[in-house]
Amino acid sequence: MGPAMGGPGLIAASPEVTVQGGSLKTWAFSSPAVERVQVILKTEGRPLDADVELWAGPDNTPHKMRVYVENGATRPFNAVLETPRGPNTVAVRNIGQLEFPMAAQIDAVSAAGPLGDPERMEGSMTIQGGALRTYPFDPQVDSVQVLLRTDGRPLNARLELLQGPNNNKQVIELYTEDGLDRPFYAIIETPGSGNVVRIVNTATVEFPLTCSIGAYKIGDKNSFDEMQPVISGYGAGGPGRRSGSFS
C-alpha cells in the first residue's frame, strides 16, 4: 500500500524517548522548513494517557489533544500535525501514574501532497456542532485513517474507537484554532472485529467540521489460522489444563 502522504510513509525514524508518568518532554523545531510533524505514542501494553500540545510562540497553543489508549502496544497513537510558520515545539506530557511510562517518537515529515490517501477515503461528510457520526469497519480492516478539518474556524472534536457496546479502546479529544490551516490526521489501529469509529463535534452549531475516513491497511483474515476458534476457560485440572484437552 502507498504512503499516507506525499513523501515518506508514517514510519517514525527518530529514536524512542521514554516519558515517565507525570513528566513532560518537548521537541523543538526551529527551522521554518518543517511544516508537518508526526507524533507516535506507545507503551509496552499498559494504558496510555497523555496531553499533546503544539506551541507556536509564547503562550500560543494552536493545537492540543488529550489522548487515552487502553493498550498502547496494540493500538499506538499515530497522528500528523501541521506546523506552518515555524519555529514550533511539540510538548508531550504523560498524565498517567509513575507505573505507566510511554515511548514517544516525534519526526518532521514531508509536507508534499495531501494528508491521507484520497483513494481509500470516503467522501467528505459535514458534522454539525453537537452532532456525531459512527463508522463501522469490517474485520479485514487492520487500521483506518481519519482527517478532520474546517473552513478556517476552530475545530473541537472527540474521536473514539469502540469495540463492543460502550467499550472505548481509544479516545482523542482535540482542539485546533484553525481547522483549515491545521487539520487533524490520524491512523488508528483496529485489530479484531466489531470496530466502530465515532466522531463527535463538541463545538456549538456555528462550528461544523468536515470528516474524511477510510481504511488505511487491509489484512488477510481469510486464512486457515484466522478462522480457528479461540478456546477459553479451564477444566477440572485448573489453569494448567484446558477443558476438552486430550492430554
Stockholm file with secondary structure:
# STOCKHOLM 1.0

chainA/1-247         MGPAMGGPGLIAASPEVTVQGGSLKTWAFSSPAVERVQVILKTEGRPLDADVELWAGPDNTPHKMRVYVENGATRPFNAVLETPRGPNTVAVRNIGQLEFPMAAQIDAVSAAGPLGDPERMEGSMTIQGGALRTYPFDPQVDSVQVLLRTDGRPLNARLELLQGPNNNKQVIELYTEDGLDRPFYAIIETPGSGNVVRIVNTATVEFPLTCSIGAYKIGDKNSFDEMQPVISGYGAGGPGRRSGSFS
#=GR chainA/1-247 SS CCCSBSSSCSCCCSCCEEECTTCEEEEEECCTTCCEEEEEEECSSSCEEEEEEEECSTTCCCEEEEEEESCTTTSCEEEEEECCSSCEEEEEEECSCTTCCEEEEEEECCCCSCBSCTTTBCCCEEECTTCEEEEECCTTEEEEEEEEECSSSCEEEEEEEEESTTCEEEEEEEEESCTTTSCEEEEEECCSSCEEEEEEECSCTTCCEEEEEEEEEECCCCSTTTTSCCCCCEETTEEEEETTCCC
#=GC SS_cons         CCCSBSSSCSCCCSCCEEECTTCEEEEEECCTTCCEEEEEEECSSSCEEEEEEEECSTTCCCEEEEEEESCTTTSCEEEEEECCSSCEEEEEEECSCTTCCEEEEEEECCCCSCBSCTTTBCCCEEECTTCEEEEECCTTEEEEEEEEECSSSCEEEEEEEEESTTCEEEEEEEEESCTTTSCEEEEEECCSSCEEEEEEECSCTTCCEEEEEEEEEECCCCSTTTTSCCCCCEETTEEEEETTCCC
//
